Amino acid sequence: MPTAEIVSVGTELLLGQIVDSDAAALGQVLATCGIDHRHRQTVGDNLPRLVDALRLAMSRADLVFTIGGLGPTQDDLTREGIAEALGRPLAVDEEFAARLKARFEERGWPWVDSQRRQAMRPEGAHVIENPNGTAPGLACRVDGKTLIAMPGPPSEFLPMLHGPVEKLLRAMVPEGTIHSRTLRVVGLGESLVEVRLHDLLDSHSPSIATYAKPGEVHIRLTTGASSVEQAEAIIAPVRHEILERLGDVVYGEDDETLEQAVVERLRSFGQTLALAESCTGGGLGARITSVPGSSDVFLGGVVAYTNRVKQSLLGVDAETLIDHGAVSFECAREMALGVLARLGATWSLSITGIAGPGGGSTEKPVGLVYIGIAGQGHVEAAEHRFSGSREIIRQRSGQAALTVLLSKLR
């Protein structure tokens, strides 16, 4: 199986001004082509550091990809870096330069001599056409290894990746794929998942890895095979064993979200949902309604941010708010019951808490959240203590509420 390394070029990446979505897209294509992506580097617009990064990559990978740095300006240094790293002269491809200039003239774009930089290529490199931009890609072979340079703007990078570059990769590796399945877990932390699966985690085919996500854990099973079907056959018995050990805490697979799982289960039972939200400000309703077909099960919600609205729209008793406060078991229970009765749903969820960064106290700190659930003649509420930023606390609150409902639907 050939190995690959990605070198992303651009100081803006190091400064966090741009998220490197190109490298993620390339990593996915490498996997589907059966190429083992082992390393990834990010280097700024500095020629010596770029040359060092390329030489390191060429020393340990069969395929090296660069992303970015192919434009016409002085800080676009990828062509120079490749030439120096490979020890090859860099020259202008006059034929391509003439075509590039004609293209500018046809479109009425102003031409400056610096545009000729985009026609430069190291000796022996071949141009990869870029119909969506002016900077072509480059491909060259040296000592049995392949180096491919691609432009950075996604509007140019993605068509080139899914067009000529992917075609080139599949020709190099005519058969084979790296295939993954992901199991999604709620209600069980990563350390407890590892305890239950400890003897499986040393497996190499498929390899198994766990990842902590906000409010859930993902278990990725990955293997290489000659086809997706063969990879699925390798993964299947291990996947079955994991499902046997973890049971209902596995709510879905691959790209299925928790809100999708909840909507599908409500639909399968012919049941409906209503929401009463305070600190999440409608965020949970947004998650539910992002699921296509959620109108089959979601009746609506009330964003009751103030005590006055909690009383007038949800029927929370004034004495409850005086004696226990809006952030309490009692308020969460009454919010859930109030929205259940007013909207006539099968189930209701309520969320009330302190998302911060202010508003907390010693008795009720930032991150204290109460989640209520009502339905089927029953109501209950539970206390949660989350940490992190305001947005993370709000996200975890919604995740916990969906988890509570999912457990009831099971």
Secondary structure, 3 states (H helix, E strand, C coil): CCEEEEEEECHHHHCCCCCCHHHHHHHHHHHHCCCEEEEEEEECCCHHHHHHHHHHHHHHCCEEEEECCCCCCCCCCHHHHHHHHHCCCEEECHHHHHHHHHHHHHHCCCCCHHHHHHHEEECCCEEECCCCCCCCEEEEEECCEEEEEECCCHHHHHHHHHHHHHHHHHHHCCCCEEEEEEEEECCCCHHHHHHHHCCCCCCECCEEEEEEECCEEEEEEEEEECCHHHHHHHHHHHHHHHHHHHHHHEEEECCCCHHHHHHHHHHHHCCCEEEEECCCCCHHHHHHHCCCCHHHCEEEEEECCCHHHHHHHHCCCHHHHHHCCCCCHHHHHHHHHHHHHHHCCCEEEEEEECCCCCCCCCCCCCCEEEEEEEECCEEEEEEEECCCCHHHHHHHHHHHHHHHHHHHHC
